[in-house]
Amino acid sequence: MRAVLRRAYVCSLGLLAVSGFPGPASGQAPDQFPYFATLTTDDYVRAGADVRYYPFGQVYAGDVVKVIGEKAGWARIAAVGPAFDGSFGFIKYPKTSSAHFVVNPDGKGGTTAAPTDVFAPNLDAKLDPASSWKPAVTLPATRTVVILETVTLGDELIHKVELPDDAEGWIDLKQLRAAASSEIAAWEAATPRRQVRPQSPQPQPAPPAVRTEVVPVNQGPLGRAQPNIGVAIEPEPAPTATASPIRAPQPVSPAARKRIAERRMVKIMLDDLETAYARLLAEPVESAEVEPLRLLYLDLAERQESRSISKFAQTRARQLELWAEVQQRRVEMVGVLRRAQQATQTAAEARLEIEAFDIYAAVGRLDASTIYDGKRLPRLLRIRDETGRTLGYVEPDERFEYANLLGHRVGVVGEKIDDGGLRVLLIEPRRIDVLDSGN
């Protein structure tokens, strides 16, 4: 079962990568993009469509931005125009890699040799490249960029580059209004197309002289005299020295392609976990599935090479650990109150409770899981006790009518399995008994 659930998890991530994100959420039809909007107040440009994504730029009231899409109350904007003058990003890759990015001899520019991420700088982390993990754009192969600065951080080479014109950011739609025609005209006048800095200036030869000959034409088609016409005759081009060959990007090896695919999968997994984390924030503290999500973040931090993503995943796991400690204290408090109430019950009820735990692998309320909802992770049903603590999970099975069991206090007869892949305790039920009326 563990292998099946693990394959289901990986497949769900693959489907997420293919399907992408949902379309505009505010009713804006796709053919109405792009449009121009004006900031009504100072705000930040974020690396994603939520306040939990870090800012990488700041805009001010009166700035005009180009909106190219909308999602969940956020505007996706192109990082072009006066508001983005001086903006930059980071290109990061291992120092030992020679097939990822080709730097010009003068060090002031470079060319991508494979699809390459330009990471948005993290303002919250004082523009630390190691903490800048969200791409502002993924450049295709053979794209040229301007390099502003190059540093070495551990085993990574980091280029600070001029932010490409096709980079994107996100702004809260509530901070925008439709731009006036005069504002749009001013934006267009102040937005020249960025030019990539050449590798090195080369003197240009003077254009060859143009020799003009006068060809007399005495008769026109109607027998009238026509004026003499000056005809420009281009001279034959003089032989020139052979130009130095341009250094072409090296072909991407299968190993490099594999590393690129692995990095993309890591980003998909991170987005998946962040979506689950956002859903968890809306749940009560006592009953939120904190521990499973914390273990998934730790698993992500251990299984990939990017230091920035590993650091972010570890930080998120630490946040969830603190949350779990608060949750445990509240659970203990609720447990004390529950035990005080249970002390008033009859000896017969207590005896039945003890017998029930002796018979069943788990006794508790059966609910749908928030994290394992069948969309990105496998669908599992959650068994929790009266304090909200998770006792285990069961996989949907056609033998049991789970629709009639949800919300009931049940006793599950079966075998407990510690699933190392999903980091959860699974119970393979042989029988499920309803122990209450569901009220």
N, C-alpha and C positions, 0 to 999 in steps of 0.2 A: 504493500500500500504506500510505503514511503516513496518508492521510486515513481509510482504513478502520480502522487501528489506533487513531487518535485518537477516531473515533466509537465504537468498541468500549469505549474507556476511559470516555468520558462516559456511555454507556449503562449500564456497570457501576456507576458512581456513582449513577445514577438508580435502579437496582434496589436498591442499598443503602439509599437514602432511603426507598423504599416498603416494603421488607421489614423494616427496623428491626433490632433486636438479637435474639439468641436468647433463649428463655425461661429459667426458673429452671434453674440448672445443678446444684443439689444434691439434686434429687429432690423438692423441696417443691412440692406440687401448687398450681396457681394459686388454687384455692378456699380454701387454708389461709392466705392473706394477707388482711389484715394480721395480724401478731402482735407481741407485745411481748417485748423482750429486754433484759438487763441487762449492762452493761460489767463484765468481770472485771478489767480493768486500764486505765490511762490510754491513750488512743489519739487519733488524728486522724480527722476526717471529711473525706474526699477528694472531689474533683470528678468522679471516675470510678472504675471498678472495677479499679484497678491502682495499685501504688505509684508509677508514673510520673506519675500525675495529682497536681497540687498539693493540699495541704490547705487548707480554708477555715474550719475550726472545730476546736475541741478538746473532747473529752469525757473524763470521769474515771470511775474505778472506782466502781460503784454507780449511775451514771446509767442511766435507762431510756429506750430509744428504740423507735420504732414502725417495724417492718420491713414494707415493702410489696412486696418482691421480692428475688430472689437471682440472682447471675450469677457463675460461675467462682470460687466461694469467697468472694464478697463479698456483703454485705447492702445492699440499697438501702433507705434509711430516709427517712421524712418529716422535714423540718426543723422539727418542732414539739415543744413540751414545754419543761420547765425547762432542759434542756441547751442549748437554742437561744435562751434569753432574751438580748436585745441583739444578735442576729445581723442582718447586713445584707448587701446586695449592691449592684451597680452597674448603672445603666441608662445606656447610652452611645449617642449619635447625633450626626450633624453639626450644628453650630450653625446652619447655613442651612436645616435641615429644619424645616418647620412642620406636617407631616402625620404625624409619628411619635409624638409624646408631647405632651399638653396639660397645662401646669402651672397649678395653681390661682392665683388672684390673690395669695394670701398667701404663695405659694412653699412651703407646708408639705405639699402633696399634689399628685397629678396623676393623669391618666387616659390609658391607652394608646389610641392611635388606630389601631393595627394590631398584629399579633402582635409582641411585644417581648421580647427576652432580658433576664433579670436575671442578671448575671455573678457567679459566686462570687468573693469576694476572695481573692487569692493570699497565703497566709501566708508562703510561701517568699520572696516578693518584698516583704515588709513592707507588704502590703495595697496595693501600687501598682496603681491602676486600669488603667494601660497594660499591665501584665503579667497582668491577670486576664482570661483569654480563654475560660474554660469556663462556659457557662450553667448555673445551678442550677435554672432553670425558664424556660419561654417562656410569657409571659402572653398571653391572647387580647385582642382589642380590647375597649374599654370597661371594663377592669379598673382599679380605683383603688389607689394605693399611697401610703404615707406617705414624704415626702421628709425626710431627716435633714440633708442638706447638698448644696450644688450648687457645682461648680467647673468651670473651663474648662481643658482640656488640649489645646493646639494648636488644631486645627480641630474638636474634639469638645466637646460639652457632657456632663458626667458628673454624674448624680444618685446620691448615696449614699442608698439607700432601705431601709426596714425589710423584712427578708426575708419574702416571702409564705409563707403556710401551706402552699402546695402545692409549695414548693421541695424538692429532694431532694439527698441526699448518699450516700456509700458508706463502709462500715466493714468491716474484715476479719472474716469470720464466726468465726474462731478466737478472737476477743476477746469473744464474746457467749455468754451462757447464757439459758435460758428464764426470763422474769421471774415472780416469785411473785405470787399474787393481791394480797397487801398492797402490793407495789411498784406493780402496775398501778393499784390504787385511789388510791395517793398521787399517781401521775403524772396520772391523770384529774382529781383534785381541784386539782392545781396547774397545770392547762393550760386556762386560759380562752381562749375564741376571741378572736383579735386583732380589734380594731376599727380601722377606717381613720379617721384624724383628720379632722374636718370642715373645710371650707374656712374658715369663720369662725363664731364662736359667734353665734347669733341669739336674742334673748329670745323665750321661748315665751309666747303669750297664755294667760291663765287659762281653764280649762275653763268653759263656760257652766253656769249653775246648772240643776239638774234640778228641775222642778216635779212634785210628787207630788199626785195627786188620789185621793180615796177614793171608790171606786165601790161602793155597797151592792148586795149580792146577797142577797135574802131567801129564795129557795127554791133548793135543790139539785135534782139530777135525781131524787132519791128522796123529795122533799117535805120534807126536813129543812132546818132553818134553817142557813144558812152564815154564817161571820164576814165582816165587811167586808174587802175586799182592797185594799191600796195598790198603785196602778198608776203606774209612773214614765213620765212623758210628756216626751220630749225636745223642747226648744224649737226653732223653726226657726233654722238657722244664720244669724248676722248676716253681711251682705255684708262682704267683706274686700278689701283692696287687691290688685291683681294682683301676683303674685310675680315677682321678677326672673328672666328666662329663664336657664336653665343653659347654659353654653357647651358645645355639643356638639362631639365630636371631628370634625375635618375629614375629608372622604372621602379615601381613599388613592388617589393618582393612579397611572396605569399605570407611570410612571417609578419611583415609590416601591415599588410591588409588585415591579418588576424588581430593584431594589436589594435588597429583602428576600430574593427568590429567590436572587440571587447570593451573599448572605451565607450563606444556608443551604447552598448548594453548596460554598462554601469550607470550612465546618465539616465537611461530609461528606468532602471531600477530605483535610482534616487528620486526621480519625479514621482514614481509610483508610491514610494514610502512617504514622500512629502504630502501627497494627496491624502493618504491614510492618516497622517499626522494632523492635517487640517480638519478632517472629519472627527478625529478624536477630541480636538479642542472643544467641540460643540456638545460633548457628552458629559454627564455628571462625573465628578472626580472619583466618586466611590466605585463606580461600575465600569469605567473606561478600561479597554484592553491595552494597558500600558506595557506590561512585561513582554508580550509577544512582539510588539512593535520595537521595543528596545533591543531585543535579541536580533531582530532582522537588521537594524542599523549596525549593530556590532558585527554581524556577519558580512555586511557590505564593506565595512571598514577593513576587515581582515582579508578579503578576497580580491582586492584590486590594488594597483600600484600608484595611482595618483595621490600625492601627499595632501593636496588641498581637499579633495573629496573625502579622503580618509579622515582628515582632521575635522571636517564638517560633520561627517557621520558619527564620529566619536563624541563631538560636542552635543549633537542631538540625543545620542544615547545617554549622555550624562544628564541632560534635561529630563529625559524620561525616567531616569533612575531617581532623581529628586522627586519627581511626580509620584513615582511608585512608593517612595518613603512616606510622603504625605497621605497617599491612598491607604497604605498599610496602617498608619496611625488612626485614620478615620474608620477603617474596617475594624480595628481592634476596639475602638470606642463603641461602634455599633454592635460589635460582638458582646461587649460587656452588657450593654442594654438588653440585647437579645437573651443573653444567658439569665439576666435578672428576670425577664418575663417568663422564660422557660421554666425557671425555678418554681413558678406558681402552678405549673401544669401537673397533672396527675401522674402517679407512678406508672400507670398503664401506658400513657402516651410516651413517656420517656423510654419504657421498655420496648415499645413498638419502634421508636426511633433507632434504638441500639440494634434491634434485630434487622431493621431495614439496611443499616450500614454494613451489617455482617453479610447480608445477602447480595447487595448491589455493589458494582464497581464504582458507581457515583450516584448521588441523590441530590437533585437540585432542580431549579427552574430551567426549562429548555427555551432558548431564545436564538434568533438569527445573529450571526457574528457581524460586527461592523467592518472588521479588517478582512476576514476571509468571506467575501461577499460574492464570489464567483465571477467578478468582473476582471480583476487583474490577478487576484490570488484565488486558489480553489475555494469552492463554497463549502463551508463547514457550519455546523450548528453548535452553539455554545451552551454548556451546562454550568450554572453558577449557583452558589449557595445564597442564603438569605442576606448575607452582608454584601453581595455583589461580586465576591471573589470567584474567579474562573476555576472550576474543578477539572475541566477537560473539554474536548471537542468530539463530536461524532460526525461522520461523513454521511450525507443523505443516501438513503437506501430505499429501493422500491418496495422492500418487504414491510416497511413501516410507513404509516400515513402521517408524515411529519406535520402536515398542515393542521391536523387535529390535535397535535401534541404541543405545538408552540404556545408558550405562555403558561403551561401546566407544570406543576412540580412532579417530576418523574423519577423513577428508579431504573437505572440501566444495568442489566446483567450482561457482562461481557468481559473482554480482555483489554487491559490497559497496555498501550504501546507508546513508548517515548520516541516521537518522530524527530530525528536529528536534522533533517533537511528543512522542515518548516518550523522547528523549534517549539513544538507544542506537544501536549499529551493527548493522544488519540485513544478513543475507546471503540472497539469493534463490538457493537451490540449483538447479543443473541436474543434478547427480549427487552422490551421497554414497557414498564408499568406506570400507569397514571396514579399518583398518590393523593391527588386532591381534585376538587371540582373546577379548578381554574379560576376561582374567584379571589 
